[in-house]
Amino acid sequence: MEKFGNITLYNDDCMEVMKTFKDKQFDLAIVDPPYGIGMDKTHFKTKSSNSKPTDYNAKDWDRAIPNKEYFAELMRVSKNQIIWGGNYFVENLTNSSCWVVWDKDNGDSIHADCELA
């Protein structure tokens, strides 16, 4: 944990840290959990980069989406949530009529043209 004025940054297991917070302690949680799409195995070719996945070494962080307990704990500690990649987690989220769409305008990239939150 590191403090910067009124801001505290945690570099820890989020499930362990969230257990220490009170119900609805935060007005807003903005999160970008792993999508479970194995990003370290894709070919990182974009308009401005020709790097290969091997340039970044194998990672296990994106092999699976977080479990239902993660989302339940996130909803417990926060009043509102913005969850990037929400389309990957629909079965773990409460029904929402509100989606944020990030139009990436990424031209001929092999990656998604937009992302949902």
Backbone as JSON Lines, residues from 0, in Angstrom:
{"i":0,"aa":"M","n":[0.85,-1.18,0.0],"ca":[0.0,0.0,0.0],"c":[0.89,1.24,0.0]}
{"i":1,"aa":"E","n":[0.52,2.21,-0.85],"ca":[1.27,3.45,-0.93],"c":[0.28,4.6,-0.98]}
{"i":2,"aa":"K","n":[0.52,5.65,-0.2],"ca":[-0.4,6.79,-0.13],"c":[0.17,7.98,-0.89]}
{"i":3,"aa":"F","n":[-0.72,8.65,-1.63],"ca":[-0.41,9.88,-2.34],"c":[-1.51,10.87,-2.0]}
{"i":4,"aa":"G","n":[-1.33,11.65,-0.94],"ca":[-2.4,12.54,-0.5],"c":[-3.59,11.72,-0.05]}
{"i":5,"aa":"N","n":[-4.76,11.94,-0.68],"ca":[-5.98,11.2,-0.34],"c":[-6.12,9.91,-1.13]}
{"i":6,"aa":"I","n":[-5.14,9.6,-1.98],"ca":[-5.2,8.41,-2.83],"c":[-4.31,7.32,-2.27]}
{"i":7,"aa":"T","n":[-4.85,6.11,-2.16],"ca":[-4.09,4.96,-1.71],"c":[-4.03,3.94,-2.83]}
{"i":8,"aa":"L","n":[-2.84,3.51,-3.2],"ca":[-2.66,2.49,-4.23],"c":[-2.28,1.17,-3.57]}
{"i":9,"aa":"Y","n":[-2.9,0.1,-4.03],"ca":[-2.63,-1.24,-3.53],"c":[-2.01,-2.06,-4.65]}
{"i":10,"aa":"N","n":[-0.96,-2.77,-4.37],"ca":[-0.39,-3.73,-5.31],"c":[-0.45,-5.08,-4.62]}
{"i":11,"aa":"D","n":[-1.64,-5.7,-4.69],"ca":[-1.9,-6.9,-3.91],"c":[-3.0,-7.71,-4.59]}
{"i":12,"aa":"D","n":[-3.27,-8.87,-4.06],"ca":[-4.36,-9.7,-4.54],"c":[-5.67,-8.97,-4.23]}
{"i":13,"aa":"C","n":[-6.43,-8.61,-5.27],"ca":[-7.63,-7.82,-5.06],"c":[-8.66,-8.52,-4.19]}
{"i":14,"aa":"M","n":[-8.73,-9.85,-4.27],"ca":[-9.7,-10.57,-3.44],"c":[-9.36,-10.44,-1.96]}
{"i":15,"aa":"E","n":[-8.08,-10.46,-1.64],"ca":[-7.67,-10.3,-0.24],"c":[-7.92,-8.87,0.24]}
{"i":16,"aa":"V","n":[-7.6,-7.89,-0.59],"ca":[-7.78,-6.49,-0.2],"c":[-9.25,-6.14,-0.08]}
{"i":17,"aa":"M","n":[-10.09,-6.6,-1.03],"ca":[-11.52,-6.26,-0.97],"c":[-12.16,-6.78,0.3]}
{"i":18,"aa":"K","n":[-11.69,-7.89,0.84],"ca":[-12.24,-8.43,2.09],"c":[-12.08,-7.46,3.26]}
{"i":19,"aa":"T","n":[-11.12,-6.54,3.16],"ca":[-10.87,-5.6,4.25],"c":[-11.75,-4.36,4.17]}
{"i":20,"aa":"F","n":[-12.49,-4.18,3.08],"ca":[-13.32,-3.0,2.9],"c":[-14.74,-3.23,3.39]}
{"i":21,"aa":"K","n":[-15.38,-2.14,3.8],"ca":[-16.77,-2.2,4.24],"c":[-17.7,-2.29,3.04]}
{"i":22,"aa":"D","n":[-18.94,-2.71,3.28],"ca":[-19.96,-2.72,2.24],"c":[-20.14,-1.32,1.7]}
{"i":23,"aa":"K","n":[-20.19,-1.2,0.37],"ca":[-20.41,0.07,-0.33],"c":[-19.44,1.15,0.11]}
{"i":24,"aa":"Q","n":[-18.22,0.79,0.43],"ca":[-17.21,1.75,0.88],"c":[-16.84,2.75,-0.22]}
{"i":25,"aa":"F","n":[-16.93,2.33,-1.48],"ca":[-16.53,3.18,-2.59],"c":[-17.73,3.59,-3.43]}
{"i":26,"aa":"D","n":[-17.74,4.85,-3.87],"ca":[-18.81,5.32,-4.73],"c":[-18.71,4.7,-6.12]}
{"i":27,"aa":"L","n":[-17.48,4.48,-6.59],"ca":[-17.28,3.96,-7.94],"c":[-16.06,3.07,-7.99]}
{"i":28,"aa":"A","n":[-16.19,1.92,-8.63],"ca":[-15.06,1.04,-8.93],"c":[-14.91,1.0,-10.45]}
{"i":29,"aa":"I","n":[-13.72,1.33,-10.94],"ca":[-13.42,1.22,-12.36],"c":[-12.38,0.12,-12.49]}
{"i":30,"aa":"V","n":[-12.77,-0.97,-13.15],"ca":[-11.9,-2.15,-13.22],"c":[-11.76,-2.64,-14.65]}
{"i":31,"aa":"D","n":[-10.68,-3.33,-14.91],"ca":[-10.4,-3.92,-16.22],"c":[-9.84,-5.32,-15.98]}
{"i":32,"aa":"P","n":[-10.71,-6.27,-15.58],"ca":[-10.22,-7.61,-15.25],"c":[-9.76,-8.37,-16.49]}
{"i":33,"aa":"P","n":[-9.01,-9.45,-16.28],"ca":[-8.61,-10.29,-17.41],"c":[-9.85,-10.8,-18.16]}
{"i":34,"aa":"Y","n":[-9.77,-10.84,-19.48],"ca":[-10.91,-11.25,-20.3],"c":[-10.93,-12.76,-20.55]}
{"i":35,"aa":"G","n":[-9.84,-13.46,-20.22],"ca":[-9.79,-14.89,-20.45],"c":[-9.6,-15.26,-21.9]}
{"i":36,"aa":"I","n":[-8.95,-14.37,-22.66],"ca":[-8.79,-14.62,-24.09],"c":[-7.35,-14.98,-24.47]}
{"i":37,"aa":"G","n":[-6.5,-15.19,-23.46],"ca":[-5.13,-15.6,-23.73],"c":[-4.35,-14.57,-24.52]}
{"i":38,"aa":"M","n":[-4.41,-13.32,-24.1],"ca":[-3.8,-12.23,-24.85],"c":[-2.3,-12.45,-25.1]}
{"i":39,"aa":"D","n":[-1.62,-13.15,-24.21],"ca":[-0.18,-13.35,-24.41],"c":[0.1,-14.29,-25.58]}
{"i":40,"aa":"K","n":[-0.91,-14.95,-26.1],"ca":[-0.71,-15.88,-27.22],"c":[-1.11,-15.27,-28.57]}
{"i":41,"aa":"T","n":[-1.68,-14.06,-28.55],"ca":[-2.09,-13.45,-29.81],"c":[-0.91,-12.78,-30.48]}
{"i":42,"aa":"H","n":[-1.09,-12.44,-31.72],"ca":[-0.04,-11.75,-32.48],"c":[-0.27,-10.25,-32.33]}
{"i":43,"aa":"F","n":[0.62,-9.57,-31.64],"ca":[0.48,-8.15,-31.35],"c":[0.86,-7.29,-32.56]}
{"i":44,"aa":"K","n":[0.1,-7.37,-33.63],"ca":[0.4,-6.56,-34.81],"c":[-0.65,-5.47,-34.92]}
{"i":45,"aa":"T","n":[-0.22,-4.25,-34.9],"ca":[-1.12,-3.11,-35.05],"c":[-0.52,-2.17,-36.08]}
{"i":46,"aa":"K","n":[-1.18,-1.05,-36.27],"ca":[-0.67,-0.07,-37.23],"c":[0.74,0.38,-36.87]}
{"i":47,"aa":"S","n":[1.01,0.49,-35.57],"ca":[2.28,1.07,-35.15],"c":[3.24,0.06,-34.53]}
{"i":48,"aa":"S","n":[2.89,-1.22,-34.49],"ca":[3.75,-2.19,-33.82],"c":[3.75,-3.52,-34.56]}
{"i":49,"aa":"N","n":[4.89,-4.11,-34.66],"ca":[5.01,-5.44,-35.24],"c":[5.6,-6.41,-34.22]}
{"i":50,"aa":"S","n":[5.44,-6.12,-32.95],"ca":[6.0,-6.98,-31.92],"c":[5.28,-8.32,-31.89]}
{"i":51,"aa":"K","n":[5.95,-9.32,-31.36],"ca":[5.4,-10.68,-31.28],"c":[5.08,-11.0,-29.82]}
{"i":52,"aa":"P","n":[4.17,-11.96,-29.58],"ca":[3.86,-12.34,-28.2],"c":[5.11,-12.78,-27.43]}
{"i":53,"aa":"T","n":[6.05,-13.37,-28.13],"ca":[7.26,-13.83,-27.45],"c":[8.09,-12.67,-26.91]}
{"i":54,"aa":"D","n":[7.87,-11.47,-27.44],"ca":[8.58,-10.3,-26.93],"c":[8.18,-10.0,-25.49]}
{"i":55,"aa":"Y","n":[7.02,-10.48,-25.07],"ca":[6.49,-10.17,-23.74],"c":[6.52,-11.36,-22.79]}
{"i":56,"aa":"N","n":[7.01,-12.51,-23.23],"ca":[7.05,-13.72,-22.42],"c":[5.64,-14.23,-22.11]}
{"i":57,"aa":"A","n":[5.53,-15.5,-21.81],"ca":[4.23,-16.11,-21.49],"c":[3.73,-15.6,-20.15]}
{"i":58,"aa":"K","n":[2.45,-15.36,-20.07],"ca":[1.82,-14.89,-18.83],"c":[0.59,-15.76,-18.58]}
{"i":59,"aa":"D","n":[0.26,-15.96,-17.31],"ca":[-0.93,-16.72,-16.96],"c":[-2.11,-15.83,-16.61]}
{"i":60,"aa":"W","n":[-1.92,-14.53,-16.57],"ca":[-2.94,-13.62,-16.07],"c":[-4.21,-13.57,-16.91]}
{"i":61,"aa":"D","n":[-4.16,-13.98,-18.15],"ca":[-5.33,-13.86,-19.01],"c":[-5.82,-15.2,-19.53]}
{"i":62,"aa":"R","n":[-5.71,-16.23,-18.73],"ca":[-6.15,-17.56,-19.14],"c":[-7.64,-17.77,-18.85]}
{"i":63,"aa":"A","n":[-8.18,-17.07,-17.86],"ca":[-9.59,-17.25,-17.48],"c":[-10.16,-15.95,-16.93]}
{"i":64,"aa":"I","n":[-11.48,-15.8,-17.02],"ca":[-12.12,-14.63,-16.43],"c":[-12.2,-14.82,-14.92]}
{"i":65,"aa":"P","n":[-12.35,-13.72,-14.16],"ca":[-12.53,-13.86,-12.72],"c":[-13.8,-14.66,-12.41]}
{"i":66,"aa":"N","n":[-13.81,-15.31,-11.26],"ca":[-14.97,-16.12,-10.88],"c":[-16.11,-15.25,-10.34]}
{"i":67,"aa":"K","n":[-17.25,-15.87,-10.08],"ca":[-18.43,-15.14,-9.6],"c":[-18.17,-14.46,-8.26]}
{"i":68,"aa":"E","n":[-17.31,-15.05,-7.45],"ca":[-16.99,-14.45,-6.15],"c":[-16.32,-13.09,-6.32]}
{"i":69,"aa":"Y","n":[-15.49,-12.95,-7.35],"ca":[-14.84,-11.66,-7.62],"c":[-15.9,-10.59,-7.87]}
{"i":70,"aa":"F","n":[-16.85,-10.9,-8.76],"ca":[-17.86,-9.91,-9.1],"c":[-18.78,-9.62,-7.91]}
{"i":71,"aa":"A","n":[-19.11,-10.62,-7.12],"ca":[-19.94,-10.41,-5.93],"c":[-19.22,-9.49,-4.94]}
{"i":72,"aa":"E","n":[-17.94,-9.7,-4.76],"ca":[-17.16,-8.87,-3.84],"c":[-17.02,-7.45,-4.38]}
{"i":73,"aa":"L","n":[-16.81,-7.31,-5.67],"ca":[-16.73,-5.99,-6.3],"c":[-18.04,-5.22,-6.09]}
{"i":74,"aa":"M","n":[-19.17,-5.89,-6.29],"ca":[-20.48,-5.25,-6.1],"c":[-20.71,-4.92,-4.62]}
{"i":75,"aa":"R","n":[-20.17,-5.73,-3.72],"ca":[-20.34,-5.49,-2.29],"c":[-19.61,-4.23,-1.84]}
{"i":76,"aa":"V","n":[-18.39,-4.02,-2.32],"ca":[-17.57,-2.91,-1.82],"c":[-17.81,-1.59,-2.56]}
{"i":77,"aa":"S","n":[-18.56,-1.62,-3.68],"ca":[-18.75,-0.39,-4.45],"c":[-20.22,-0.16,-4.78]}
{"i":78,"aa":"K","n":[-20.61,1.11,-4.79],"ca":[-21.98,1.48,-5.1],"c":[-22.26,1.42,-6.59]}
{"i":79,"aa":"N","n":[-21.26,1.76,-7.4],"ca":[-21.38,1.76,-8.86],"c":[-20.11,1.15,-9.43]}
{"i":80,"aa":"Q","n":[-20.23,0.6,-10.64],"ca":[-19.09,-0.06,-11.26],"c":[-19.02,0.26,-12.74]}
{"i":81,"aa":"I","n":[-17.8,0.44,-13.23],"ca":[-17.52,0.46,-14.66],"c":[-16.55,-0.69,-14.87]}
{"i":82,"aa":"I","n":[-16.98,-1.7,-15.61],"ca":[-16.2,-2.92,-15.79],"c":[-15.84,-3.04,-17.26]}
{"i":83,"aa":"W","n":[-14.59,-2.7,-17.6],"ca":[-14.15,-2.8,-18.98],"c":[-14.13,-4.26,-19.41]}
{"i":84,"aa":"G","n":[-14.52,-4.49,-20.65],"ca":[-14.62,-5.86,-21.16],"c":[-15.86,-6.55,-20.64]}
{"i":85,"aa":"G","n":[-16.85,-5.76,-20.22],"ca":[-18.07,-6.31,-19.64],"c":[-18.75,-7.37,-20.49]}
{"i":86,"aa":"N","n":[-18.58,-7.28,-21.81],"ca":[-19.19,-8.27,-22.69],"c":[-18.63,-9.67,-22.45]}
{"i":87,"aa":"Y","n":[-17.44,-9.78,-21.85],"ca":[-16.86,-11.1,-21.53],"c":[-17.42,-11.68,-20.23]}
{"i":88,"aa":"F","n":[-18.11,-10.83,-19.45],"ca":[-18.54,-11.24,-18.11],"c":[-20.05,-11.19,-17.91]}
{"i":89,"aa":"V","n":[-20.82,-11.1,-18.98],"ca":[-22.26,-10.89,-18.88],"c":[-22.92,-11.86,-17.91]}
{"i":90,"aa":"E","n":[-22.51,-13.12,-17.92],"ca":[-23.15,-14.11,-17.04],"c":[-22.87,-13.85,-15.56]}
{"i":91,"aa":"N","n":[-21.87,-13.01,-15.26],"ca":[-21.53,-12.72,-13.87],"c":[-21.98,-11.33,-13.42]}
{"i":92,"aa":"L","n":[-22.67,-10.6,-14.28],"ca":[-23.07,-9.23,-13.96],"c":[-24.58,-9.14,-13.82]}
{"i":93,"aa":"T","n":[-25.01,-8.15,-13.04],"ca":[-26.44,-7.88,-12.96],"c":[-26.85,-7.21,-14.26]}
{"i":94,"aa":"N","n":[-28.1,-7.32,-14.6],"ca":[-28.59,-6.76,-15.85],"c":[-28.45,-5.24,-15.84]}
{"i":95,"aa":"S","n":[-27.96,-4.67,-16.91],"ca":[-27.79,-3.23,-17.02],"c":[-28.28,-2.76,-18.38]}
{"i":96,"aa":"S","n":[-28.94,-1.63,-18.37],"ca":[-29.37,-1.03,-19.64],"c":[-28.34,-0.01,-20.11]}
{"i":97,"aa":"C","n":[-27.26,0.14,-19.37],"ca":[-26.26,1.16,-19.68],"c":[-24.92,0.51,-20.04]}
{"i":98,"aa":"W","n":[-24.44,0.81,-21.23],"ca":[-23.13,0.34,-21.67],"c":[-22.34,1.53,-22.17]}
{"i":99,"aa":"V","n":[-21.06,1.54,-21.84],"ca":[-20.14,2.53,-22.4],"c":[-19.41,1.84,-23.54]}
{"i":100,"aa":"V","n":[-19.31,2.5,-24.69],"ca":[-18.62,1.93,-25.84],"c":[-17.4,2.8,-26.15]}
{"i":101,"aa":"W","n":[-16.24,2.18,-26.15],"ca":[-14.99,2.85,-26.53],"c":[-14.69,2.45,-27.97]}
{"i":102,"aa":"D","n":[-14.87,3.4,-28.88],"ca":[-14.55,3.17,-30.29],"c":[-13.06,3.39,-30.45]}
{"i":103,"aa":"K","n":[-12.33,2.33,-30.64],"ca":[-10.86,2.4,-30.66],"c":[-10.31,3.0,-31.95]}
{"i":104,"aa":"D","n":[-11.12,3.03,-33.01],"ca":[-10.67,3.6,-34.28],"c":[-9.26,3.13,-34.62]}
{"i":105,"aa":"N","n":[-9.09,1.81,-34.62],"ca":[-7.75,1.24,-34.76],"c":[-7.43,0.74,-36.17]}
{"i":106,"aa":"G","n":[-8.14,1.24,-37.15],"ca":[-7.79,0.96,-38.54],"c":[-7.71,-0.5,-38.88]}
{"i":107,"aa":"D","n":[-6.56,-0.94,-39.42],"ca":[-6.43,-2.32,-39.88],"c":[-5.85,-3.27,-38.83]}
{"i":108,"aa":"S","n":[-5.9,-2.88,-37.58],"ca":[-5.42,-3.75,-36.51],"c":[-6.25,-5.02,-36.45]}
{"i":109,"aa":"I","n":[-5.65,-6.12,-35.99],"ca":[-6.38,-7.37,-35.84],"c":[-7.19,-7.39,-34.54]}
{"i":110,"aa":"H","n":[-7.04,-6.37,-33.71],"ca":[-7.75,-6.31,-32.44],"c":[-9.13,-5.7,-32.62]}
{"i":111,"aa":"A","n":[-9.96,-5.83,-31.6],"ca":[-11.35,-5.37,-31.65],"c":[-11.43,-3.87,-31.98]}
{"i":112,"aa":"D","n":[-12.47,-3.51,-32.71],"ca":[-12.69,-2.11,-33.07],"c":[-13.26,-1.29,-31.93]}
{"i":113,"aa":"C","n":[-13.89,-1.97,-30.97],"ca":[-14.45,-1.25,-29.83],"c":[-14.38,-2.15,-28.6]}
{"i":114,"aa":"E","n":[-14.61,-1.54,-27.46],"ca":[-14.65,-2.28,-26.21],"c":[-15.85,-1.79,-25.41]}
{"i":115,"aa":"L","n":[-16.49,-2.72,-24.71],"ca":[-17.7,-2.4,-23.92],"c":[-17.37,-2.38,-22.44]}
{"i":116,"aa":"A","n":[-18.01,-1.45,-21.74],"ca":[-17.9,-1.38,-20.28],"c":[-19.28,-1.26,-19.69]}
